[in-house]
Amino acid sequence: MSQSIKKNWLIGCLVIFTIGLNAQKPNKKDTGVHMVSFSMYGNNPDVTSGQWFATIENGEICFQLTKRKGNQGSFNINICYPQASFANFGESKDRFIWKRESGTMVLNGSFNEKQAMGTYQLSINDDFRSFLKHQGILMSGNDDYSFFKLFLGDVTKSYVTGLKKFDYPSPSIKQLAKLGLHSVSLDYIEAISKTKYRDVDLDMIYKFAIHGVTIDYINALNKIGYGDIQANMLKKFAVHKISIDYIKQLAAAGYSDLDADMIKKFKIHDVSPAYIKSLSAAGYNNLSPNDLKNLATHHIDIDYIKSLVNTSIDKPSASQIKKAKIHHVTSDFIENEIKKGRISKDLSYYIKLKRRRI
C-alpha cells in the first residue's frame, strides 16, 4: 500500500472510528456485551471484501471494516475484541488469517504495535452453512451479509445448539447475528432463564444485554417491590439508567409505591430528590406524582415558582403553575397587567389574559 493511499485511508478511517469509540460501552463483565456499531447503505453491498483499520491498546483490538461503493451500496462496522483472542496478530507485517467456524477472513495490509490497516477478503464455510440449514435455520436475503455478521460475532455450532437448552430451538439468522455481534453469552441467557423473564424471546434477551440488565439488577428490583414489572419496562428502566438508589431516594422523599411507568417518567424528566426538596421548601410538598412529573416536564424550576408566588396573587396550584409556564405567563407580565388595572388574586385570570393576546 503506497504512502499516499495509506494517509488518505487513515484520515477517512479515523473520523468514523472515533465516532465508534465515543459510544458508551456496556458492562462486559455482567452481560458479556462488547462495543459494536453497524451501518449499511444501499441494497446488499458486497461484504466479502473491503477495507479494514485497527487500533491496539488497553488489551483490546478495535476494528473498523468498511466499503464505500456509492450507488452499489456501502457498509461500516466498528467492533472491539480482547487482544488475547487474536493470537499471532501482527507477527506478520503484511497478512493475518482470521479463522472462525463460520468462515475465514484474510487481512492484508500493514501492521505495527499500535495500529494496522489494509484490505480484507472473507470466505464462507460451506460446512457451517449446511449445519445451519440442518438446524432449520434458513438464510433470508443476502446470505453473505448474514454470514458476515455471524463471523464477526463468532457464532459457533455449540452456541446454536446451546440455545435449544433454553427453549430457543430455531432462532432466526438476524437474531443469531445480533446475539453474536453483541457477545450475548449462553451463560447470560441461562441466568435470565432462571428469573421471572425466562419466557422472553431472543430479541428481548438481546435488548436486556445491550442495555445492561444484569441478574443482580433484577434481584435488587425484586427486593424493593418491583420484581413483577414486565420485560419491556425492565428494558426501559435499564435504557434510562434507573438505579436502585434512585428508586430508594424517591421513596425517602415521600414517593414510595410509585408504579413503574411513573418512575420511568420521573427519570426521563429529571425528577430528582433535590428537585422535590426545593419544591417542598417553596411550600409545594406532597404534590401528586402526576403534578410533580408535569412541573418537571415543562422545566419549571424553583425560581419561576417563587417569581409567581412573590406577586400579589394567591398561592397558585401546581396545575396553574404548569399552565402559566406553557403560556409564558411571567411575574413581569402579571405586574404590568396590575398596573393597567387588571387585578385579580387568581393566576388563572392572567393565564386567560395571556392566551387572548396570543
N, C-alpha and C positions, 0 to 999 in steps of 0.2 A: 504494500500500500504506500503510495507516494506521500511525501510530507505535506503537500498542499491538500490532498484528499483527506489525510488524517486530521488536519487542522479544521477544515470545514465540517467534517463529520463530527468531530469532538464538540465544536461550538453548538451544532444543532442538537446533539445528544444531551449536553449539559443543561440546556434550557428545560427540556421535558423531564430529564432525570431529576432535576432539582425539585420540580413540582411533585413528583412521586415521593421523594424523600421527606417533603414537608407534610405529607399525610400523617395523621395520628396513628401510631402503632397500637394494636390491641395488646392485651396482656398474654403473651405467648405461653407463659408458664401455666396459666389457668385454663386456657381454651385450646392451645396448640395452634393458634392462628398466626400466620406471618403476614407482613405487609405485602399487598399486591394491588395494582390498579391495571385495568384492561380497557382498551377502547378500540373500536373498529369502525371504519368509514367505507362506504360503498358496498357493493354486493360481492360477497365471497372472495376477499382478497387471497392471493396465494401465500399461505403462511409457511409453506415448506422451505422457503428460503428468504433471506433478508439480511439486515444489518444488526449488529449487536455491540453493546458497550457495557463495561462492568467496572465497578469500583470495589476495592477490597480494604476493609478496615473494621476494627472493633469485632473481629471474629465473624464477620459476615461478608458474603459476596452478593452485591446487588446488581442485577442485570437489567438492562433495557434491551428489548428486542423489537424491531420496528421495520416497516417498509412503507415507502411513500410512492404510490404509483398513480396519483391523480385520479382520473375517472375510472381507472381499473381497480380501485379500492386500496385502502391502506389500513394499517393497524399499529398499535403501540402498546407495549406491556412493560411494566416495571414490577420486579419481583425480587425478594431477598431470601437467601438461604444461609444456614450456618456454614462457615467456611470448611468446617470439619467434614461436611458431607460431600466435599469435592476433592477427593484425594488426587494428588498429582496435578491439580490445576496450576498452570503457569510454569511447570517444569520444562515443557517445550515452549519455545519462544514464538512459535507460529501456528500451533494447532492443539486443540483439546477435543477429545472424543467423549461425549456425554451420553452414557448408556442408561436406559431405564427399560422396564418390562414392555412399555408401550411403543418404544422406538429408540432411535439413536440420532443425536444431533452432533454434527461436526462443526466446531467453531474454529474458523481460520482467521488469522489476523496477527496482531502484535500484543505481546504480554509483557508486563513488568510487575513489580511487587505491589503497586497501588492501583493500577487500572489496566484494562485490556480492551481491545476493540477489533472489529473486523466484520466478516460475513459469516453466515451460518447456513447449513443445509440439514433439513430434518427428513429422516426416512421412517416410515411407519412399520411396526412389527405386525406382519400378517397373522402370526400366531395369536397375538393379543386381540386382534380384530375378530378372529374366529372364536376366541374364548368369550368375548362379549356377546356375540351372536348366539352361542350355545347357552349362555345365561339368560337369553331372552331380552337382551339389551340391544336395541336396534339403533342404527345411525339415523339421523334426521338432518336433512340439509347438507351442509358441507362437511363431509367426513374428515377431511384434512384439518379443518378448523376445530372440530370436536377433539380429534386426537392431539392436536397441538396443546389444547388445554389439559387433556388427560396426562400428557407427557410432562408438562410444566408442574402439574400438581402431584406428579409421581403416584398416580392411581395404579395400584397393583391388583393382581388376581386375588391375593389374600384379603385385600381391602374390600373388594366387591363381594366375595363370598362371606366376609365377616359381617357385612351389613345384614345378611339373612338372619343372623342370630338375634337381631333386634327388630325382626319383622319388617325389614325393608328388602324384599326379595327381588324387586325389579325397578331399581332406580333408573331414571332417565339419564341420557348422556349429559344433558345440561346440569342435572343435579350432581352427578359424579364430578363434572368439571368444577363446579362451584366448591364442592367439599374438598376436592384435591387442591385447587389453587389456593384456598384459604387454610389448607392444612388442618382440616377438622378431623381429629383423630378418632379411631374406634373407641379409645378409652373415654373420650369426651362423650361420644354418643351413648356408650354403656352407662356412664354416670347419669346422663339425662334420663335414660330408660328406668332408672331406679327412683325417679321422682314422680310427682303428680303429672309431669309433662311427658310421660312415657309414650303417649299415643300421637304426639305431634308428627307432622310429616317432615321429610328431609329438608324442604325449603325453610321451614321454621327452625330446624336444628341449625342450619347454615346461618340464619339471621341471629339466633342466640349466640353463636360462636363469634361472628364478626363484630357484634356489639358488646361482647364481654360478659355475657350471662354465665356466671360460674355457679357451681354447686353450692359453694359457701354463701353466695348471694341469695340463692333460692331458699336455703335453710334459714338464713337470717331473716328473710321476709316472713317466713312461716312463724318464727318465734315472736315477731311483733304483730301478728294477726293478719298478715297479707299473704298467706300461703295458698289462698284459693283464687288468686287473680288469674284471668285467662292468659293463655300463651301470648297472644298478640299484645296484651297490656304489659306483660312481663318484658317483652321485647322493647316496648315503648319506654318503660322505666329505665332500661339499660341505655337506650338511644339518648335519653335526656339526662343521663348520669344522675339518677335519683338514688342517693345513697341511703343507707340505713340511718346514719347520723342525721341526715336532713329530715327524715320522717319523724325521728325521735325529737328533734328540735321543734318541729311544728307542734307535736303533742305537748311539749313543755310550755309552748307559747299559748296553749289553750285550744289547739286544733287537733285533738285526738279523734280517732274513729272516722276520719275522712275516707270517702270512697276513693278507690284507686284512680279513677278518672280525674277527680278534683286535685289529688296530689300531683298528677301529671300536669294539669293546668297551672297549678301554683308554681311548679318548677319552670315551666315554659315562660311564664310571665314574671319570673324573678320575685316571687313572694318569699321573702327571707324572714327569719326570726327578727332581724334588725328592723326590717320594714314594719312588721307587726308591732314591735315595741315602739317605734316612732309614732305610729298612728294612735296607739294607746296613750302615749304621753300628751297627744293633742286632744284627748277626750273621745277618741273613737276606738274604744275597746269592745270586745265581744261582738264584733261585726260578724255577720253571717259569712260562711265560706264564699258564697257567690258574690256578696258585696266586696269582700276583700279581693277576690280574683278580678272583679270588674275595675276596681281602683288601680290595680297593678297593670291590667291590660291596657288602660289608657294613660299609663305612665304618669299617674297622679302622685306627685311627691308631697312631702310634708310642708314644704314652703308654699306650694299652691294652696293647700288646705288652710294654712294659717293666714294667708293673704285674704281669703274669703271670710274667715271667721273674724278677722280684725276689722271688717267693715261694720256698719250699723245693723246688718241683717241678723235674724235669729240663727242659731246654730243649724246649719243645713244637714240633711241626712246624707248618707253615703250615696244613695241613688241620685240626689240632687247634685252633689258634687261631680258625679260622673257625667251627668247631662251638661252641667256648666262647662266642664272641660271639653266635651265633644263640640259644643257650640262656641267655644273660645270666649266664654264669659270670664273676665278678669276683674280684680278688685278695682283697677283704674276705670273700667267700664261702669261698674256699679257706682263709684263715687261721682263720675261725670253725670250719670243719669239722675242721681240725687240732687246735684247742683241745678239741674234743669227742672226740678220739682217733681220728678218721677220717683216717689218714695214708697218703699214697701219693706216690711221685715222678712219677706219671703223670697228666697233665692229664685224660686220658680218664676216669679214676676219678671226678674231681669233676664232669665233664660228666654222667656217669651218675647221680650223686647228685642233681644239679640237675634232671635230667629226671624222676626218680622223684617228686620233690616237686611238680613242675609237674602 
